């Protein structure tokens, strides 16, 4: 080959490579939260911005707020149907038909604020989520966002022992709804976040859990119920996931896949602390208000943990017998990690001091 032809060929290859490099991939990512919500601003917006930055604009995600595609409890199905390429959601929105979804990322009386991120990234949590989603749902998943404890409830009635839950209309969801119904004779109901205030105000609910102190404060739940009950043992800490159809994910260039995963991990760490800062500000305001705070007793918490583990173990063992081992893997992993953490974390100095 003559020298000038070699130069022309090299130049053509450089142009071709530059064209591929500059190509922009555009996906839509849906979630359940409104644009003023903490989940949107602590997880979704930072993720979208960071993916664009890390990929030099080669990957652009268009975020869709809750309701943009219809029913917020059907977003996984909307990804599966191809209406949107990605979704960021709590697994609890999938219900308890597959108990994995009610255990892996927010198990009642499970991992707390201090331990959940360690389990997710170094205790096998994210690998379990990835494995389950790929095998059972044909989706690629990654952890996207983690947050601290919720309030146990905003309530019209004081709750000090598990027997107090009997016959109470309690807004909750996932396996906690099943636990309080089956073990403590409560009457759980699931409604979307925007409907909670009105129902609580009209006493269509006796008590409700929804989110962390900061997010509940934005909804004004403290305005329409006298009691605030804590700690939120039903959701001691939580994690969200981002999902995409497996075949769609595999179409992405490997470097973009890697950068999207890095962005998700950074947002998970940041999101936890963003939530905590917002919650601390809300708690400061609530402390000056008229609400009465009730702390769940150690006896209540102990009975709740026995009930939660019994439920999760039974549901997981049944699923395993039916050919789905994933929930049992998650249950055994979480409980072993939590027990180990409680045995061996006594060396840690923490700023929280029980009253």
C-alpha positions in Angstrom: 0.0 0.0 0.0 1.3 3.4 -1.0 2.1 5.8 1.9 -0.6 8.3 1.0 -3.2 5.6 0.8 -2.2 4.3 4.2 -2.6 7.9 5.6 -6.0 8.2 4.0 -7.1 4.9 5.5 -5.8 5.9 8.9 -7.6 9.2 8.6 -10.8 7.5 7.6 -10.6 5.1 10.6 -10.0 8.1 12.9 -13.1 9.8 11.6 -15.1 6.6 12.0 -13.9 6.1 15.5 -14.7 9.7 16.3 -18.2 9.3 15.0 -18.8 6.2 17.1 -17.4 8.0 20.1 -19.7 11.0 19.6 -22.8 9.0 19.1 -25.5 9.8 21.7 -27.6 7.0 23.2 -30.9 8.2 24.6 -33.0 6.2 27.1 -35.9 7.1 29.2 -35.9 6.2 32.9 -39.1 6.1 34.9 -39.8 6.3 38.6 -42.8 6.6 41.0 -41.8 9.9 42.7 -42.9 13.4 41.9 -40.4 16.0 40.8 -40.4 17.7 44.3 -39.8 14.4 46.1 -36.7 13.3 47.9 -36.4 10.1 45.9 -36.4 12.1 42.7 -33.9 14.7 43.9 -31.7 12.4 45.9 -31.5 9.5 43.5 -32.9 10.2 40.1 -31.6 13.7 39.2 -28.0 13.0 40.5 -27.9 9.7 38.6 -29.1 11.2 35.3 -26.6 14.1 35.7 -23.7 11.8 36.7 -24.3 9.3 33.8 -24.2 12.2 31.3 -21.0 13.6 32.9 -19.1 10.3 33.2 -20.0 9.3 29.6 -19.1 12.7 28.2 -22.7 13.0 26.9 -22.7 9.7 25.1 -25.5 8.3 27.3 -28.4 10.6 28.0 -31.2 9.6 30.3 -34.6 11.3 30.2 -36.2 11.0 33.7 -39.9 10.5 33.9 -41.7 11.4 37.2 -44.4 9.2 38.8 -47.6 9.0 36.8 -46.0 9.9 33.5 -46.6 6.4 32.2 -49.7 5.6 34.3 -49.9 3.4 37.3 -46.8 3.8 39.4 -47.1 0.2 40.7 -46.7 -1.1 37.1 -43.4 0.5 36.1 -41.5 -2.9 36.0 -44.1 -4.1 33.5 -43.6 -0.9 31.4 -39.9 -1.7 31.2 -40.7 -5.3 30.2 -43.2 -4.0 27.5 -40.6 -1.6 26.1 -42.6 1.5 26.9 -39.5 2.8 28.7 -35.9 1.6 28.7 -35.2 1.8 32.5 -36.9 2.2 35.8 -35.8 3.2 39.3 -38.1 1.7 42.0 -38.3 0.0 45.4 -38.7 -3.8 44.9 -41.7 -3.7 47.4 -43.8 -2.3 44.6 -43.7 -5.8 43.0 -45.6 -7.2 46.0 -45.0 -10.5 47.8 -45.9 -13.1 45.2 -42.2 -13.6 44.9 -40.9 -13.1 48.5 -37.5 -12.0 47.2 -39.0 -8.6 46.4 -40.2 -8.2 50.0 -36.8 -9.3 51.6 -33.8 -8.3 49.5 -33.7 -4.5 49.8 -36.1 -3.6 52.7 -36.7 -6.5 55.0 -38.8 -5.5 58.1 -36.6 -5.5 61.2 -33.7 -6.2 58.9 -30.5 -4.2 58.2 -30.2 -0.7 59.6 -28.7 2.6 58.4 -25.2 1.6 59.5 -25.1 -1.9 57.9 -27.2 -2.0 54.7 -24.7 -0.4 52.3 -22.0 -2.7 53.6 -24.2 -5.7 52.9 -25.2 -4.5 49.5 -21.7 -4.0 48.2 -19.5 -6.2 50.3 -21.9 -8.8 51.7 -23.4 -10.1 48.5 -26.6 -8.1 48.3 -26.2 -6.5 44.9 -25.1 -9.8 43.4 -28.2 -11.5 44.7 -30.4 -8.7 43.2 -28.5 -9.0 39.8 -28.8 -12.8 39.8 -32.5 -12.8 40.6 -33.5 -10.2 38.1 -31.5 -11.8 35.3 -32.8 -15.4 35.9 -36.4 -14.7 37.0 -37.3 -11.5 35.2 -34.9 -11.2 32.2 -33.6 -7.9 33.5 -30.3 -6.3 34.4 -30.4 -4.7 37.8 -28.1 -2.5 39.9 -28.6 -0.9 43.2 -29.5 2.8 42.7 -30.0 4.6 46.0 -30.2 3.8 49.7 -31.8 5.6 52.5 -32.3 5.6 56.3 -35.1 4.6 58.6 -38.6 5.7 58.0 -41.0 6.7 60.8 -42.9 3.7 62.0 -46.1 5.7 61.7 -48.0 8.9 61.9 -51.0 7.9 64.0 -54.3 9.0 65.5 -53.9 6.5 68.3 -50.9 5.6 70.5 -49.3 2.3 69.8 -47.0 1.0 72.5 -47.4 -2.8 72.2 -48.1 -5.2 69.3 -51.6 -5.8 70.6 -52.5 -2.2 69.9 -52.3 -2.8 66.2 -55.4 -5.1 66.3 -58.1 -3.9 63.8 -56.2 -0.6 63.1 -56.4 0.6 59.5 -52.7 0.8 58.7 -51.4 2.2 55.4 -48.4 0.0 54.5 -47.2 -2.4 51.8 -45.1 -5.4 51.0 -44.4 -8.1 53.5 -44.9 -5.7 56.4 -48.5 -5.5 55.4 -48.7 -9.3 55.4 -46.9 -9.5 58.8 -49.1 -7.0 60.6 -52.2 -8.6 59.2 -51.2 -12.2 59.9 -49.3 -11.8 63.1 -50.9 -8.8 64.8 -54.4 -8.6 63.3 -54.1 -5.2 61.8 -56.0 -4.1 58.7 -53.4 -3.0 56.2 -54.2 -1.1 53.0 -51.9 0.2 50.3 -52.5 3.6 48.7 -50.1 5.9 46.7 -48.3 8.6 48.6 -50.3 11.5 47.3 -53.5 10.0 48.7 -52.2 9.5 52.3 -52.7 13.0 53.6 -56.4 13.2 52.7 -57.2 9.7 54.1 -55.3 10.3 57.3 -57.0 13.7 57.8 -60.5 12.2 57.3 -59.5 9.2 59.6 -59.9 6.8 56.7 -56.6 5.6 58.2 -55.7 5.1 61.8 -52.0 5.2 61.1 -49.7 5.3 58.1 -46.1 4.7 57.3 -44.7 6.2 54.1 -41.2 7.4 54.2 -38.4 9.1 56.2 -39.0 12.1 58.5 -38.0 14.6 55.9 -40.3 13.2 53.2 -43.2 12.8 55.6 -42.7 16.4 56.7 -43.1 17.6 53.1 -46.4 15.7 52.9 -47.6 17.4 56.1 -48.5 14.1 57.8 -47.6 15.6 61.2 -50.4 18.2 60.6 -53.2 15.6 60.6 -52.1 13.0 63.2 -51.2 13.6 66.8 -48.7 10.8 67.3 -45.3 10.1 65.6 -44.1 6.6 66.3 -40.5 5.5 65.8 -38.1 3.8 65.0 -39.3 2.6 61.6 -38.4 -1.0 62.2 -40.5 -2.0 59.2 -37.9 -0.2 57.1 -34.8 0.3 59.2 -33.0 1.2 56.0 -33.9 0.7 52.3 -32.4 0.4 48.9 -33.8 1.0 45.4 -32.8 -0.6 42.1 -32.5 0.4 38.5 -33.6 -2.1 36.0 -33.5 -2.5 32.2 -34.3 -5.4 29.9 -31.3 -7.7 29.8 -31.0 -7.8 26.0 -31.3 -4.0 25.9 -28.6 -3.6 28.5 -26.3 -5.9 26.5 -26.6 -3.6 23.5 -24.8 -0.8 25.4 -21.0 -0.4 24.9 -19.2 -2.0 27.8 -17.6 1.3 28.9 -21.0 2.9 29.2 -22.3 0.0 31.2 -19.4 0.4 33.5 -19.8 4.1 33.9 -23.6 3.7 34.6 -22.7 1.2 37.3 -20.2 3.6 38.8 -22.7 6.4 38.8 -25.3 4.2 40.5 -22.9 3.3 43.3 -21.8 6.9 43.9 -25.5 8.0 44.0 -26.2 5.3 46.5 -23.6 6.5 48.9 -24.5 10.2 48.3 -28.2 9.5 48.5 -28.1 8.0 51.9 -26.4 11.0 53.3 -28.7 13.5 51.4 -31.7 11.7 53.0 -30.1 11.9 56.5 -29.4 15.6 56.2 -33.0 16.3 55.2 -34.3 14.1 58.0 -32.3 15.8 60.6 -33.7 19.2 59.5 -37.2 17.8 59.7 -36.7 16.3 63.1 -35.5 19.7 64.4 -38.7 21.3 63.3 -40.9 18.5 64.6 -39.2 18.7 68.0 -40.6 22.2 68.3 -44.1 21.2 67.2 -47.2 19.8 68.9 -46.8 16.1 68.0 -46.3 13.5 70.7 -43.4 11.1 70.0 -43.7 7.4 71.0 -40.7 5.1 70.9 -41.4 1.5 70.3 -40.4 -0.6 73.3 -37.6 -3.2 73.1 -40.4 -5.8 73.6 -42.4 -4.5 70.6 -39.2 -4.6 68.5 -38.3 -8.1 69.6 -41.7 -9.5 68.9 -41.8 -7.7 65.5 -38.4 -9.2 64.5 -39.5 -12.7 65.5 -42.7 -12.3 63.4 -40.8 -10.8 60.4 -38.2 -13.5 60.3 -40.8 -16.2 60.7 -42.8 -14.8 57.8 -39.7 -14.4 55.6 -38.4 -17.9 56.4 -41.7 -19.6 55.7 -42.3 -17.7 52.5 -38.8 -18.3 51.3 -38.8 -22.0 52.1 -42.1 -22.4 50.2 -40.7 -20.5 47.2 -37.5 -22.7 47.3 -39.7 -25.8 47.2 -41.5 -24.3 44.2 -38.2 -23.9 42.3 -37.3 -20.3 43.3 -34.3 -20.3 45.7 -33.5 -16.6 45.5 -35.6 -15.4 48.4 -34.2 -18.0 50.8 -30.7 -17.0 49.7 -31.5 -13.4 50.4 -33.1 -14.2 53.8 -30.2 -16.3 55.0 -27.6 -13.7 53.7 -29.4 -10.8 55.4 -30.1 -12.5 58.8 -26.5 -13.9 59.0 -25.0 -10.5 58.2 -27.3 -8.7 60.7 -26.5 -11.2 63.5 -22.8 -10.9 62.8 -23.0 -7.1 62.7 -24.8 -7.0 66.1 -22.2 -9.4 67.6 -19.1 -7.7 66.4 -19.9 -4.0 65.9 -19.6 -3.1 69.5 -16.1 -1.5 68.9 -17.7 1.2 66.8 -18.2 4.7 68.3 -21.6 6.1 67.2 -23.1 9.5 67.8 -26.7 8.2 68.3 -27.5 7.8 71.9 -30.8 6.0 72.9 -33.0 8.2 75.1 
